[in-house]
């Protein structure tokens, strides 16, 4: 254990989430005591099993939900820091944006209020690069920076992008009103991929999974500023303790890749394992037509053909942050997904009765 952090405690909200688990892993490995919240304590055994060699005695679970006050005071008690990672991200965008906006905004304010009242030194809120850009609007001729903000009134925003923008704006407003801006830092990651740590799949991972499975026979002209989950977790820890991070937001993005670029990396790096990965793209006009019949496509229409580049100079210079190459992250992600699928198939086969058992 790192003696420097042995007496310090960090709350990570939403402990069963993809990014949250990597944050917990790094914190435990660094020597922190970790509190984490889950909606249901029945998740405890599975969550603990992910950290067998990371100081497991330092992990405590608390039942709390972003939609209610119960449990948060106990979860934050004794904590020096909070990483507010939890945020709703449904498999399909809701018809009513408030279904995402209200829990994201109110949950963030609930965590900030409880943390500031408890004397926490700093809260790091996970926002998104979606709170930095405006889909459908003319892209600036320069990379986007932390000075850029998404317009929450943009009618082309997806409910998710709107919820992240409003939640982050509300966090900064509340911290300012409380005279605690220097106790807040925000991380704005891009599309998070990388290896699994447990079975939870984020939206970005599902994209890679669909390419591998052949569930996407042809690809729309969509792209993402990819970033490795391990690098995003590291950025959170840097923003948590660095004096320079007080009152700052930090973009944590990587290389922009079109779906066709990701597919090419998979085919080149995985060989036969990528035999189902498509190599054709779908014209924008066809995707727009299909969106009339498939509501899940409507939230991506404004993103078709849109490229967004971001500058991470601030995180690099102020926090010493760096990112893995996108190719490494894509392939690590894919191999992890393939390994999970193989393990599931093996487990399923072992559960079947032996043919002799039927005679």
One Martini backbone bead per residue (centre of mass of N, CA, C, O) as a GRO file, in nm:
protein
  359
    1UNK     BB    1   0.097   0.035   0.020
    2UNK     BB    2   0.047   0.368   0.000
    3UNK     BB    3   0.123   0.578   0.256
    4UNK     BB    4   0.010   0.850   0.148
    5UNK     BB    5  -0.306   0.708   0.113
    6UNK     BB    6  -0.398   0.528   0.365
    7UNK     BB    7  -0.589   0.781   0.502
    8UNK     BB    8  -0.756   0.797   0.234
    9UNK     BB    9  -1.084   0.883   0.100
   10UNK     BB   10  -1.299   0.757  -0.171
   11UNK     BB   11  -1.573   0.844  -0.370
   12UNK     BB   12  -1.755   0.625  -0.595
   13UNK     BB   13  -1.991   0.650  -0.819
   14UNK     BB   14  -2.124   0.386  -0.959
   15UNK     BB   15  -1.952   0.099  -0.922
   16UNK     BB   16  -2.071  -0.077  -1.184
   17UNK     BB   17  -1.934   0.083  -1.383
   18UNK     BB   18  -1.696   0.102  -1.615
   19UNK     BB   19  -1.528   0.346  -1.510
   20UNK     BB   20  -1.554   0.306  -1.203
   21UNK     BB   21  -1.391   0.040  -1.185
   22UNK     BB   22  -1.121   0.166  -1.275
   23UNK     BB   23  -1.103   0.370  -1.048
   24UNK     BB   24  -1.103   0.171  -0.816
   25UNK     BB   25  -0.856   0.011  -0.896
   26UNK     BB   26  -0.651   0.250  -0.883
   27UNK     BB   27  -0.704   0.336  -0.593
   28UNK     BB   28  -0.631   0.070  -0.454
   29UNK     BB   29  -0.341   0.049  -0.579
   30UNK     BB   30  -0.255   0.335  -0.439
   31UNK     BB   31  -0.408   0.319  -0.124
   32UNK     BB   32  -0.697   0.369  -0.108
   33UNK     BB   33  -0.993   0.425   0.026
   34UNK     BB   34  -1.316   0.286  -0.082
   35UNK     BB   35  -1.613   0.426  -0.180
   36UNK     BB   36  -1.932   0.288  -0.298
   37UNK     BB   37  -2.211   0.298  -0.511
   38UNK     BB   38  -2.529   0.123  -0.507
   39UNK     BB   39  -2.849   0.021  -0.565
   40UNK     BB   40  -2.755  -0.286  -0.494
   41UNK     BB   41  -2.605  -0.509  -0.265
   42UNK     BB   42  -2.604  -0.765  -0.456
   43UNK     BB   43  -2.331  -0.653  -0.611
   44UNK     BB   44  -2.086  -0.704  -0.421
   45UNK     BB   45  -1.952  -0.974  -0.497
   46UNK     BB   46  -1.892  -0.906  -0.795
   47UNK     BB   47  -1.722  -0.652  -0.740
   48UNK     BB   48  -1.502  -0.774  -0.553
   49UNK     BB   49  -1.395  -0.989  -0.767
   50UNK     BB   50  -1.230  -0.760  -0.939
   51UNK     BB   51  -1.022  -0.707  -0.659
   52UNK     BB   52  -0.810  -0.932  -0.535
   53UNK     BB   53  -0.518  -0.738  -0.562
   54UNK     BB   54  -0.640  -0.431  -0.438
   55UNK     BB   55  -0.720  -0.404  -0.142
   56UNK     BB   56  -1.012  -0.515  -0.047
   57UNK     BB   57  -1.037  -0.399   0.254
   58UNK     BB   58  -1.087  -0.086   0.121
   59UNK     BB   59  -1.386  -0.171   0.044
   60UNK     BB   60  -1.702   0.014   0.034
   61UNK     BB   61  -2.053  -0.029   0.043
   62UNK     BB   62  -2.337   0.170  -0.081
   63UNK     BB   63  -2.671   0.254  -0.070
   64UNK     BB   64  -2.756   0.444  -0.370
   65UNK     BB   65  -2.948   0.707  -0.536
   66UNK     BB   66  -2.979   0.976  -0.749
   67UNK     BB   67  -3.309   1.001  -0.680
   68UNK     BB   68  -3.200   1.009  -0.373
   69UNK     BB   69  -3.089   1.073  -0.034
   70UNK     BB   70  -3.037   0.799   0.048
   71UNK     BB   71  -2.693   0.722   0.166
   72UNK     BB   72  -2.495   0.969   0.112
   73UNK     BB   73  -2.385   1.048   0.389
   74UNK     BB   74  -2.248   0.775   0.446
   75UNK     BB   75  -2.069   0.756   0.188
   76UNK     BB   76  -1.905   1.044   0.251
   77UNK     BB   77  -1.797   0.968   0.507
   78UNK     BB   78  -1.452   1.043   0.541
   79UNK     BB   79  -1.402   1.199   0.278
   80UNK     BB   80  -1.181   1.375   0.058
   81UNK     BB   81  -1.312   1.245  -0.203
   82UNK     BB   82  -1.492   1.274  -0.531
   83UNK     BB   83  -1.624   1.052  -0.784
   84UNK     BB   84  -1.860   1.150  -1.028
   85UNK     BB   85  -1.969   0.896  -1.250
   86UNK     BB   86  -2.256   0.875  -1.234
   87UNK     BB   87  -2.487   0.808  -1.516
   88UNK     BB   88  -2.729   0.809  -1.732
   89UNK     BB   89  -2.735   0.535  -2.002
   90UNK     BB   90  -2.922   0.433  -2.233
   91UNK     BB   91  -2.977   0.223  -2.497
   92UNK     BB   92  -3.214   0.430  -2.543
   93UNK     BB   93  -3.351   0.709  -2.633
   94UNK     BB   94  -3.571   0.908  -2.505
   95UNK     BB   95  -3.852   1.088  -2.568
   96UNK     BB   96  -3.797   1.223  -2.287
   97UNK     BB   97  -3.537   1.413  -2.181
   98UNK     BB   98  -3.608   1.423  -1.869
   99UNK     BB   99  -3.529   1.124  -1.809
  100UNK     BB  100  -3.221   1.236  -1.801
  101UNK     BB  101  -3.188   1.524  -1.691
  102UNK     BB  102  -3.294   1.505  -1.399
  103UNK     BB  103  -3.104   1.283  -1.278
  104UNK     BB  104  -2.836   1.419  -1.361
  105UNK     BB  105  -2.872   1.692  -1.220
  106UNK     BB  106  -2.981   1.609  -0.935
  107UNK     BB  107  -2.754   1.408  -0.872
  108UNK     BB  108  -2.518   1.605  -0.882
  109UNK     BB  109  -2.626   1.800  -0.663
  110UNK     BB  110  -2.645   1.591  -0.439
  111UNK     BB  111  -2.344   1.524  -0.427
  112UNK     BB  112  -2.232   1.809  -0.382
  113UNK     BB  113  -2.385   1.883  -0.127
  114UNK     BB  114  -2.281   1.650   0.048
  115UNK     BB  115  -1.977   1.699   0.009
  116UNK     BB  116  -1.953   1.993   0.107
  117UNK     BB  117  -2.082   1.942   0.389
  118UNK     BB  118  -1.841   1.720   0.456
  119UNK     BB  119  -1.553   1.851   0.350
  120UNK     BB  120  -1.462   1.804   0.080
  121UNK     BB  121  -1.203   1.888  -0.122
  122UNK     BB  122  -1.295   1.715  -0.392
  123UNK     BB  123  -1.484   1.718  -0.699
  124UNK     BB  124  -1.527   1.484  -0.966
  125UNK     BB  125  -1.684   1.533  -1.272
  126UNK     BB  126  -1.849   1.346  -1.515
  127UNK     BB  127  -1.875   1.426  -1.826
  128UNK     BB  128  -1.850   1.549  -2.171
  129UNK     BB  129  -1.790   1.616  -2.501
  130UNK     BB  130  -2.099   1.682  -2.542
  131UNK     BB  131  -2.046   1.966  -2.370
  132UNK     BB  132  -1.868   2.108  -2.628
  133UNK     BB  133  -2.059   2.039  -2.868
  134UNK     BB  134  -2.249   2.111  -3.186
  135UNK     BB  135  -2.461   1.946  -3.349
  136UNK     BB  136  -2.504   2.080  -3.685
  137UNK     BB  137  -2.290   2.277  -3.653
  138UNK     BB  138  -2.042   2.459  -3.738
  139UNK     BB  139  -1.723   2.389  -3.744
  140UNK     BB  140  -1.445   2.474  -3.632
  141UNK     BB  141  -1.104   2.535  -3.744
  142UNK     BB  142  -1.061   2.416  -3.460
  143UNK     BB  143  -1.006   2.278  -3.185
  144UNK     BB  144  -1.164   2.192  -2.920
  145UNK     BB  145  -1.230   2.330  -2.595
  146UNK     BB  146  -1.304   2.420  -2.267
  147UNK     BB  147  -1.439   2.695  -2.381
  148UNK     BB  148  -1.646   2.511  -2.493
  149UNK     BB  149  -2.011   2.492  -2.557
  150UNK     BB  150  -2.301   2.355  -2.537
  151UNK     BB  151  -2.625   2.401  -2.656
  152UNK     BB  152  -2.916   2.314  -2.490
  153UNK     BB  153  -3.109   2.447  -2.732
  154UNK     BB  154  -3.035   2.241  -2.932
  155UNK     BB  155  -3.244   2.049  -3.137
  156UNK     BB  156  -3.004   1.823  -3.213
  157UNK     BB  157  -2.992   1.709  -2.947
  158UNK     BB  158  -2.948   1.470  -2.746
  159UNK     BB  159  -3.050   1.374  -2.443
  160UNK     BB  160  -2.767   1.312  -2.340
  161UNK     BB  161  -2.620   1.576  -2.416
  162UNK     BB  162  -2.814   1.754  -2.256
  163UNK     BB  163  -2.768   1.627  -1.975
  164UNK     BB  164  -2.461   1.684  -1.953
  165UNK     BB  165  -2.472   1.989  -1.985
  166UNK     BB  166  -2.670   2.059  -1.754
  167UNK     BB  167  -2.515   1.919  -1.526
  168UNK     BB  168  -2.257   2.088  -1.551
  169UNK     BB  169  -2.374   2.369  -1.522
  170UNK     BB  170  -2.498   2.314  -1.241
  171UNK     BB  171  -2.233   2.258  -1.095
  172UNK     BB  172  -2.101   2.536  -1.139
  173UNK     BB  173  -2.326   2.705  -1.014
  174UNK     BB  174  -2.326   2.578  -0.733
  175UNK     BB  175  -2.028   2.623  -0.661
  176UNK     BB  176  -2.044   2.932  -0.684
  177UNK     BB  177  -2.271   2.979  -0.469
  178UNK     BB  178  -2.085   2.815  -0.244
  179UNK     BB  179  -1.778   2.892  -0.274
  180UNK     BB  180  -1.655   2.598  -0.442
  181UNK     BB  181  -1.491   2.593  -0.714
  182UNK     BB  182  -1.208   2.476  -0.595
  183UNK     BB  183  -1.379   2.184  -0.537
  184UNK     BB  184  -1.391   2.163  -0.856
  185UNK     BB  185  -1.392   1.912  -1.120
  186UNK     BB  186  -1.376   1.834  -1.480
  187UNK     BB  187  -1.451   1.561  -1.701
  188UNK     BB  188  -1.428   1.528  -2.078
  189UNK     BB  189  -1.498   1.265  -2.241
  190UNK     BB  190  -1.512   1.054  -2.475
  191UNK     BB  191  -1.522   0.762  -2.626
  192UNK     BB  192  -1.529   0.473  -2.433
  193UNK     BB  193  -1.267   0.237  -2.430
  194UNK     BB  194  -1.161  -0.102  -2.385
  195UNK     BB  195  -1.123  -0.299  -2.141
  196UNK     BB  196  -1.261  -0.508  -1.936
  197UNK     BB  197  -1.438  -0.495  -1.596
  198UNK     BB  198  -1.643  -0.689  -1.648
  199UNK     BB  199  -1.985  -0.695  -1.796
  200UNK     BB  200  -2.011  -0.401  -1.857
  201UNK     BB  201  -2.168  -0.207  -2.121
  202UNK     BB  202  -2.108   0.037  -2.314
  203UNK     BB  203  -2.184   0.205  -2.591
  204UNK     BB  204  -1.901   0.187  -2.719
  205UNK     BB  205  -1.875  -0.121  -2.693
  206UNK     BB  206  -2.125  -0.194  -2.862
  207UNK     BB  207  -2.006  -0.100  -3.127
  208UNK     BB  208  -1.780  -0.310  -3.142
  209UNK     BB  209  -1.961  -0.558  -3.111
  210UNK     BB  210  -2.130  -0.512  -3.372
  211UNK     BB  211  -1.894  -0.542  -3.563
  212UNK     BB  212  -1.808  -0.833  -3.479
  213UNK     BB  213  -2.109  -0.968  -3.520
  214UNK     BB  214  -2.258  -0.831  -3.779
  215UNK     BB  215  -2.494  -0.622  -3.687
  216UNK     BB  216  -2.332  -0.429  -3.903
  217UNK     BB  217  -2.335  -0.455  -4.236
  218UNK     BB  218  -2.330  -0.137  -4.233
  219UNK     BB  219  -2.190   0.197  -4.225
  220UNK     BB  220  -2.218   0.480  -4.093
  221UNK     BB  221  -2.117   0.827  -4.085
  222UNK     BB  222  -1.949   0.771  -3.804
  223UNK     BB  223  -1.784   0.932  -3.518
  224UNK     BB  224  -1.500   0.925  -3.276
  225UNK     BB  225  -1.346   1.031  -2.972
  226UNK     BB  226  -1.132   0.827  -2.856
  227UNK     BB  227  -1.090   0.657  -2.528
  228UNK     BB  228  -0.931   0.518  -2.269
  229UNK     BB  229  -1.034   0.401  -1.968
  230UNK     BB  230  -0.753   0.413  -1.828
  231UNK     BB  231  -0.705   0.717  -1.893
  232UNK     BB  232  -0.958   0.834  -1.758
  233UNK     BB  233  -0.897   0.737  -1.476
  234UNK     BB  234  -0.627   0.889  -1.454
  235UNK     BB  235  -0.749   1.174  -1.485
  236UNK     BB  236  -0.918   1.171  -1.230
  237UNK     BB  237  -0.681   1.144  -1.029
  238UNK     BB  238  -0.541   1.406  -1.112
  239UNK     BB  239  -0.788   1.601  -1.065
  240UNK     BB  240  -0.815   1.534  -0.756
  241UNK     BB  241  -0.503   1.648  -0.657
  242UNK     BB  242  -0.436   1.880  -0.831
  243UNK     BB  243  -0.407   2.210  -0.778
  244UNK     BB  244  -0.462   2.305  -1.084
  245UNK     BB  245  -0.768   2.173  -1.095
  246UNK     BB  246  -0.906   2.396  -0.968
  247UNK     BB  247  -1.183   2.495  -1.140
  248UNK     BB  248  -1.166   2.271  -1.377
  249UNK     BB  249  -1.169   2.162  -1.714
  250UNK     BB  250  -1.122   1.833  -1.895
  251UNK     BB  251  -1.018   1.700  -2.172
  252UNK     BB  252  -1.070   1.333  -2.266
  253UNK     BB  253  -0.928   1.263  -2.561
  254UNK     BB  254  -0.882   1.131  -2.884
  255UNK     BB  255  -0.893   0.987  -3.166
  256UNK     BB  256  -1.048   1.029  -3.459
  257UNK     BB  257  -1.303   0.787  -3.569
  258UNK     BB  258  -1.438   0.610  -3.793
  259UNK     BB  259  -1.601   0.326  -3.835
  260UNK     BB  260  -1.417   0.242  -4.072
  261UNK     BB  261  -1.155   0.259  -3.904
  262UNK     BB  262  -1.226   0.052  -3.689
  263UNK     BB  263  -1.271  -0.182  -3.884
  264UNK     BB  264  -0.981  -0.186  -4.000
  265UNK     BB  265  -0.841  -0.253  -3.735
  266UNK     BB  266  -0.982  -0.521  -3.684
  267UNK     BB  267  -0.899  -0.668  -3.944
  268UNK     BB  268  -0.587  -0.628  -3.908
  269UNK     BB  269  -0.563  -0.737  -3.591
  270UNK     BB  270  -0.765  -1.020  -3.607
  271UNK     BB  271  -0.859  -1.135  -3.861
  272UNK     BB  272  -1.073  -1.394  -3.842
  273UNK     BB  273  -1.220  -1.256  -3.592
  274UNK     BB  274  -1.315  -1.024  -3.826
  275UNK     BB  275  -1.516  -1.152  -4.048
  276UNK     BB  276  -1.789  -0.968  -3.970
  277UNK     BB  277  -1.672  -0.713  -4.051
  278UNK     BB  278  -1.741  -0.448  -4.214
  279UNK     BB  279  -1.685  -0.264  -4.557
  280UNK     BB  280  -1.945  -0.086  -4.559
  281UNK     BB  281  -2.138   0.196  -4.642
  282UNK     BB  282  -2.390   0.432  -4.561
  283UNK     BB  283  -2.589   0.645  -4.677
  284UNK     BB  284  -2.731   0.916  -4.540
  285UNK     BB  285  -3.011   0.896  -4.677
  286UNK     BB  286  -3.075   0.610  -4.567
  287UNK     BB  287  -3.062   0.670  -4.267
  288UNK     BB  288  -3.287   0.879  -4.267
  289UNK     BB  289  -3.503   0.686  -4.368
  290UNK     BB  290  -3.474   0.468  -4.141
  291UNK     BB  291  -3.556   0.662  -3.897
  292UNK     BB  292  -3.869   0.636  -3.946
  293UNK     BB  293  -3.852   0.315  -3.842
  294UNK     BB  294  -3.592   0.380  -3.643
  295UNK     BB  295  -3.559   0.548  -3.351
  296UNK     BB  296  -3.249   0.490  -3.280
  297UNK     BB  297  -3.145   0.686  -3.528
  298UNK     BB  298  -3.230   0.985  -3.458
  299UNK     BB  299  -2.980   1.068  -3.264
  300UNK     BB  300  -2.760   1.052  -3.530
  301UNK     BB  301  -2.824   1.245  -3.764
  302UNK     BB  302  -2.649   1.502  -3.674
  303UNK     BB  303  -2.368   1.318  -3.699
  304UNK     BB  304  -2.349   1.291  -3.988
  305UNK     BB  305  -2.030   1.363  -4.105
  306UNK     BB  306  -1.919   1.448  -3.824
  307UNK     BB  307  -1.634   1.629  -3.711
  308UNK     BB  308  -1.447   1.609  -3.395
  309UNK     BB  309  -1.198   1.812  -3.255
  310UNK     BB  310  -0.958   1.795  -2.983
  311UNK     BB  311  -0.802   1.949  -2.707
  312UNK     BB  312  -0.542   1.822  -2.458
  313UNK     BB  313  -0.338   2.037  -2.349
  314UNK     BB  314  -0.434   2.091  -2.062
  315UNK     BB  315  -0.395   1.804  -1.944
  316UNK     BB  316  -0.097   1.778  -2.024
  317UNK     BB  317   0.024   2.042  -1.884
  318UNK     BB  318  -0.127   2.038  -1.594
  319UNK     BB  319  -0.129   1.690  -1.551
  320UNK     BB  320   0.040   1.487  -1.737
  321UNK     BB  321  -0.127   1.372  -1.967
  322UNK     BB  322  -0.199   1.059  -2.147
  323UNK     BB  323  -0.235   0.851  -2.444
  324UNK     BB  324  -0.323   0.599  -2.612
  325UNK     BB  325  -0.343   0.440  -2.881
  326UNK     BB  326  -0.618   0.367  -3.062
  327UNK     BB  327  -0.546   0.083  -3.158
  328UNK     BB  328  -0.499  -0.041  -2.880
  329UNK     BB  329  -0.786   0.010  -2.769
  330UNK     BB  330  -0.949  -0.142  -2.982
  331UNK     BB  331  -0.807  -0.423  -2.947
  332UNK     BB  332  -0.848  -0.458  -2.644
  333UNK     BB  333  -1.151  -0.448  -2.661
  334UNK     BB  334  -1.200  -0.684  -2.857
  335UNK     BB  335  -1.050  -0.908  -2.697
  336UNK     BB  336  -1.230  -0.881  -2.450
  337UNK     BB  337  -1.498  -0.950  -2.590
  338UNK     BB  338  -1.408  -1.227  -2.700
  339UNK     BB  339  -1.338  -1.350  -2.425
  340UNK     BB  340  -1.619  -1.328  -2.304
  341UNK     BB  341  -1.763  -1.501  -2.518
  342UNK     BB  342  -1.595  -1.760  -2.473
  343UNK     BB  343  -1.663  -1.794  -2.172
  344UNK     BB  344  -1.971  -1.817  -2.210
  345UNK     BB  345  -1.962  -2.068  -2.394
  346UNK     BB  346  -1.821  -2.256  -2.193
  347UNK     BB  347  -2.031  -2.232  -1.968
  348UNK     BB  348  -2.271  -2.333  -2.135
  349UNK     BB  349  -2.150  -2.615  -2.203
  350UNK     BB  350  -2.111  -2.709  -1.901
  351UNK     BB  351  -2.434  -2.704  -1.846
  352UNK     BB  352  -2.468  -2.932  -2.021
  353UNK     BB  353  -2.565  -3.235  -2.069
  354UNK     BB  354  -2.458  -3.529  -2.110
  355UNK     BB  355  -2.552  -3.755  -2.340
  356UNK     BB  356  -2.554  -3.997  -2.131
  357UNK     BB  357  -2.777  -3.870  -1.938
  358UNK     BB  358  -3.026  -3.946  -2.146
  359UNK     BB  359  -3.005  -4.283  -2.113
   0.00000   0.00000   0.00000
